[in-house]
Amino acid sequence: MIGSVRGPQCSPDHLGLEGSLDVLAGFVDEVGDRADLAVLLLAGVDFDDEEEAYRAAAESRNLAGRVVVGNDTFAVLRAGTERGWGVAVTCGAGINCVGVAPDGRRVRFASLGTVSGDWGGGADVGLAAVEAAARSEDGRGPKTVLEQRVPAHFGVASPVELARAYVAKKVRFHDLGSLAPLVFELADEDAVAGAIVDRLADEVVTMAVTALRRLDLLDEPVDVVLGGGLLQAGNVRLDERIEGALHDAGPQLHVHAAEVPPVAGAALLGLDELGAGRDAQDRVRAALGPMSLSRRTRHTWSTHPRKEHR
């Protein structure tokens, strides 16, 4: 490996296309060597025309001899399987799923938020907790400890005060993602929190099974790779519900979390493009992974907003 650098996030959703490329160009300058191939797998690049626009703009910047662009969930998939195909579900700020068949066929989802039928990710889990707290307070829903813990998390006295802060934009939709660890913590002692975690598990399973069905792979031995802060947090209730439901749907499915970060998946896809052998792949995995914390103890949460803004 020539070198590596870390820097700020570069999603075009947040910075715009040119702003995103400015960040990447800075990375190239810092490494100090123009590569033959750049594999750019980015959050917020969800459609073919977005991939093409980003690729053309990256090529105009002369970032590399050849540029490949795709969604970051493909990096999660490659990070979690040596086959180069399978299904990946990632759940951080939002939720997304991609599938690749052995013959190269692909399926993906729009992943734009509730407007495209999605539910999942830290902000959705947090919003569900806020709703449950409000309904507990005014009697429309069952009593839950979220009634006290959710507003306290934001330093206010009650769900009503939190709602007013939200309407006044003192608390933003993406801020709600910080509630996800609290919901996970309470899931086994509070039925309402537990139901939110169960709903998240069911959404993960629905996306994965749908992708497998669309690729005619549900009855095959396939890797189903889980990525993102929520799915790698080590919540036993969440893990067991996902794994049990997926094994019921497809007994030959191999369900596991990626053991190396997505950046390693992007690098491995680059090596695939170049026809590199297993030794080079092993060096990349050693250099860029494994995860610094185990799946059972990792508690990092992305709170960057998705394309959907509220």
N, C-alpha and C positions, 0 to 999 in steps of 0.2 A: 504494500500500500504506500503510495507516494506521500500522503498526508491527509489530515482531517481537521476540520474546524467546526465549531458550534457557533450559532448565532441566534438572532431573533426569529420568530415565526415568519413565514413568507407566504401564507395562504392568499391567493388573489381575492378571495371573499372579503378580506379585511383590508388589503393594501391596494387592490386593483392590479391589473395585469402588469403594468409597467413598474409599479411599486414592488411587486413580488419579484420581478426580474432584477430590479436594482439590488435587492438583498442577495439573490443568487450570484449576480455578477461580483458582488463584494466577496462572497465565499471563494469564487474562482481566483480572484486577484490575491486573496490571502494565501491560498494554497500555492499559487505561483506557477501553475502548469496547466495548460489547456488540454483536456482529455479528448481522446478519440470518440468517446461515447458518453453522453449524459442521460441518465434515467431519472426523470423528474416525476415523482409520484406525490401528488399534492391533495390536501384536503380542499374541497370546494371545486375541484375539476370533476364534474359529474356526468358530462355529456360529450358525445363525439365532437361536436362543433367547438366546445370549450377546449378539448384536448388539441384540436387542430390549430385554433387561434393561439394557444399558448406555445405550441411547438414552433409555429411560424415566427412568433415574436422572439423566442429563445434563439432560433437559428439566425435571425437578423442581428442579434447581439453577438453572434459568433462565440457562444458559450462552450461549444464542443464541436467536434467534427460531425457528429450525428446526434440527434436529440430524440428521445422517446418520452412521451408524456402520458400519464394516466392518473387515476385516483389512488389515494394512499392506501385504500383497503387492499389493493393488489399487492402492496408491499407487505402487509400483514400476512396475506396468504403465502407468499413466497418465503417469508421468514419462518413460517410454521410447518413447511413441508418440503421435503427433498424432491417430491414428484413434479413440482411445478404446476400442479393442477389440484383442484379440490374446491372447497367453499370456505370463505372467511367471513366472520361477523365481527365488526368493531364497534365498540360502544364507549364513547368518551363524552364530549359535549353533546353529540347526537348519536345516531345509530345508522349503520350502513352494512351492506352485505354484497359480496360478489361471488360468482362461481365460474370456474373454468373447467371444461371437460377435457379428457385426454386428447380429443381431436381438435382442440383449440376453440370450440364454441364457448361463448361467454354469456352470462346473465348478470344483470346489475339492477339496482333500484335507483329511483330519482334522488332519494335521500335529501329532500328539501324541507323536511319538517312535517307538521300535521297537514299542510296543504297538499302533500303528496302521499298521505296515508301513513306516515311514520309516527311511532311513539317509542321513545327510549332515549337514553342518554341522560347525563347528569341534570340538565335543566328540566327535562320532563319529569324525572323522578322528584326533583325539588319542588316543581309546581304542584305535583300530586300531593306532596306533603303539606304544602301551604293550603291547598283546597281542603284537605282532610282536617287540618287544624281549625280552619274557619268554620267548617260544618260541625265540628265537635263543640266549638264555643257556642254556636247559636242553636244547637239542637237538631239541625237537619241531618246530622250523621252520627255514627257511633262515637262514644268517648274514646279519646286516644291521648297518650302522653305527648304526641306531637303538638297538641294545643298549647303546651307550655314551652316545649323544647324548640319549636320552630321560631316563634318570635324572639325568644331569648338568644338564638343564634345570631340574629341581626341587631340585637341590643335594643329591642322594643318590648313593650309590656304585654301585648296581646295580638291575636291574629288580625283584629280590626286595624290596629295601628300599623301592622305590617302591610295590610292591604292599602292603606292610605299612602304609605311610603312608596309602594309599588306604583300606584296611580300617579304620584308626584314625581316618578322617575328617580327617586332616591335609591331605590333598589331596582335593578334591571333584570330582564328575563335570564340573561346568562349568569347573573349572580346567584340564581337559585341552584345552580349546579353544585355549589358548596354545601348544600344540604344532603347530597347523596350519601356521604359517609355516615351522617347521623341516622338516616333511614336504614342503612345497612346495620348499624350498631343496634338499633331498636327492634329489628325484624323478628327476633325470636321471643321477645317479651311483650310486644304490642301487636295485636292482630291487624290493625290498620297498616302499620309500617310493613308487616309481613306480607300483606296483600299487594302492596306496591312493589316489593321485591319479586313476588310471584308473577305479577303482571310483566315486569321487565324480562324475567326468564322466558315467559310464554311468547313475548314478542321476538326474542332472539331465536327461539325454536321455530316460530312461524316463518321468519325470513330464511333461515337455513333450509328448512324442509321445502319451502317454495322454490328456492334456487336449485336444490337437488332434484326436485320433481321436474322442473323445466328443462334440466339437462339429462333427464332419464338416468339419474345416478343414485336414486334413493335406495335401491337394493344392492348397491355395489360397495366394496370396501373403499371408503373415501375419507380423507382427512377433513375434518371440520375444525378450523382454526379460530380461536377466540382471541381478540385483541382489544386494546383500549383500557383506560383506567378502571372502568366499572367491572369489566369481565376478567381483569387480572388482579382484582382487589383481594381475592381469597375468601369471599363470603361463601361459607359452606352451603347455606340454604340456596343461594343463587346457583352455585356450581352444580349441586346435586339435582336440582330441578331441571336445569338445562340438559345435563348429561343423561338423566333418566328418560326424559321425554324424547331426546334424539335417538337413544338406543331403542326405545319402543318403536319409533318411526322407521328406523333403519338399523337392524341389529349388527350390521357390519361396519357401521360408521365409527371412526376413531376421532373422538372429541378431545381436544387439548388446547391449552393456551400456547401462544408463540413463546419460545424460550429466549429469543433474541429480539431486539427492537426493530421496528419497521425499516429503519435506515439500512439495516443489514439485508432485509428483503429486497430493497431497491438495488443494493449493490450486487446481490445474487442474481437478480434479473439481468443486470448489466453483463455479468459474467456469462449467463446463458446466451445472451445475444452475441457475445464474442466467441462462444464455443469453448470456454475455459473448462478445465477438468476439475475433478473433485478436490485436488490438493489446493487449488486457488480458492475454491468455495470454503474449505475448512479454514484457511487463513483469514478469510473475511469474517466468518463466524467467530473466530477467536479474537479478532481485532475489534469488532463492533458489538460483541455480546459476550456472555449472556446478559440477561437483565441484571442490573445491579442489586435488586432485591428479589427474593423468591415470590412466586405467585401467592403464597399463603401470607405474606407480610407486606405486600406492596399496597400502598394507599395513596397514590397520586391521582389527581383529578383534573382533567382539562375543563376550563370554563369559557373557552372562546365561543362566541356565538356562531350559530349555523347560518345558512342563507336566510332562514326564516327569522324575521325580526318582529318583536312584539312590543 
